[in-house]
């Protein structure tokens, strides 16, 4: 079976199709102006874990972000903080609590972020930058 991974110029996969009879499918994609990679596979590539290395014209694993957090629990309202380090330049940081976006920094202009939480709750922090996998962290204030 042939899998066609359609991708953007950055290598981000936007669509993946299993084609049982691929004859002429590549010509259809060419006519539509799509950049694609044809693979012999029985499974579709996950958009969260794979991208197309455009230079090499091959599927590649999205790298993990080199982010670290000093701790995942802090004392609410005190001088206690969690320090996130290793944030790549131009990353987007979104902080959510109780289903609401508290902060959206796009792009963040620092490689570190200090988190203090004034009341007991849980902060969900997502750091995004292509082609890295999204980094998801949680800090709980007690």
N, C-alpha and C positions, 0 to 999 in steps of 0.2 A: 504494500500500500504506500502511496506517496502522500506526504504532508507538505502543503505549501504554506510557508510563513510569510505573510505580507508585512512589510516594515517601513517605518519612517526613515528619513535620512540619518537620524540619530541612532538607528538600530532598534528602536522600540517597536516591538511586534504589536500590530494593531488588529490582526486577524490571522487565524490559522485554520486551514481546511484539510480534512481527510478526503482524498480523491481516489476512488477505487479504479477508475479508468482515466488516467491522466493525459491520454492522447489529446492534444490540442488545448489543454487547459493553460499551459504556459503561454501559448500564443494569445489566448484571451486576456491573460494578465498583462502581457506586453502591450496589447492594443489599448488597454485601459490605463497604461502608464504606471502600473504598480511596480515597486521594487519588491522582489520576493526571493525566497530561498526554498528550493525543493529538497526534501529529505525523505529517505526511506525509513519509515517508522510506523508503528501501530498506535502511537499515542501523540496527542497534541502537546506542544510545548506550553508550559504555564507562563503567562505574561509576567507574573510576579517573580519568576526565577530565571528566566532566559531572555536573551536579547540577541540580535544579529550583530556580530563583529563585521562591520561594513567593509573594512579593509581586507580582512581575511575571507569574507563571504562564507562564514560558518556560524553555527549556533554557539553561543558562549553563556556561561553562568554569570548572572549579575553578581558583582562582588558585595560582600557585607560591608557596611559602613564602619569605619574605625572608631566608633563612639564608645565611650566608657562613662559609667555613672558611679559616683562615690558611695551612694546608698539609696535604697528604695523606700525608706521610712524616715520621716522627720517629725519633730515635735511641733504641733500647730501653734502659731502665734509667738513662738520663741525665736531666739537667734540661732535656730537650727536650719541648715540648708543642705540640699543635695547639689553636687556639682557635676554637670555634664561636660565632658571634654572630648576633643577630637572631632568636633563638628566640622565637616568640610566647608570650604569657602563657597558662598552663594547658596547654601542649603536653605530649604524652607522648614520652619519649625511651627507646629500647631499644637497648642495646649488646650485640652478639653477637660471639663469637670461637669458632672451631672448632666451630660448630654449637650452642653453649651460650649461653644468656642470662646475661651477666655482671651487667648492671644494667638495671633497669626503673624509670624515674622517672615516676610518673603521679599528679598533674601535676608538672612541674618548676617550681620557684619562682624561676627565674632566666632572664635573657635571654641568658646566656653560659654556655658549658660548656668547661672546659679538659681536654684529654685527654692523659694521660701513660700510656705502655705499658711495663710492667716487663720484658717478655721479647719476643723477636722473634715477631710474629704480625700478623694483620690484624683490625682491629675494623670491623665493619659497624654503622653507626649509623643508626637510623630515627627521624625526628621526625614525629609525627602530631598533627594538630589539624583538625577539621572546620571549614570546608569546603575547607581547603587540600589540595593534592596532598601525599602523603607525601614527605618529603625524605629521600633515601637518600645517605649519605656513607660513605666508606671512609678509614680511617687505618691505614697500615702502619708497623710498627716494624721496623727493620733492625738 
